[in-house]
């Protein structure tokens, strides 16, 4: 059976592509990567060739097309239960799901003002009360999970939750937010992952500039 194919966008900017990519890479799940860049307004019409929503990421696995980052990660986690991408302990698994869904549905102020940007020089942005509230909530979530589970990642070993929040690690870093010591230590551990460094190096080397994502 051939390896699944993961369609992604620009590594410098595509936060939703980063999530399943880093989950699969950290878990050593084999896949074929196909990068289709968006260097034009409203993405890229070529996405429609493989994506039912016209967006990335998309995973094609043995004839099954899966869109949406969390659905892709859940699919590979259930296909490879021995890898424990969902935490093994039931209450941790439930909390990891809740946090992952909150990431999907929330933090719009931070996400709008501070697009993921792997090559951005660390520079603060003007804060609003909404951005500050998002950052405070994220830090509280991470601090509680790390305290309850003992680290080094949110639920002990690297999990779906870490993959879902990986682009936020970049945002808090490159936009110069003040972070708690335990949050900064967690961010440093995420950024030290070989998979993170691989993605970041590739993103920094890309030629495409998307002005709307250059906050």
Secondary structure, 3 states (H helix, E strand, C coil): CCCEEEEECCCCCCHHHHHHHHHHHHCCCCEEEEECCCCECCECHHHHHCCCCCCCCEEEECCEEEECHHHHHHHHHHHCHHHCCCCCCHHHHHHHHHHHHHHHHCCHHHHHHCCCCCCCCCCCCCCCHHHHHHHHHHHHHHHHHHHHHCCCECCECCCHHHHHHHHHHHHHHHCCCCCCHHHHHHHHHHHCCHHHHHHHHHHHHCCCCCHHHCC
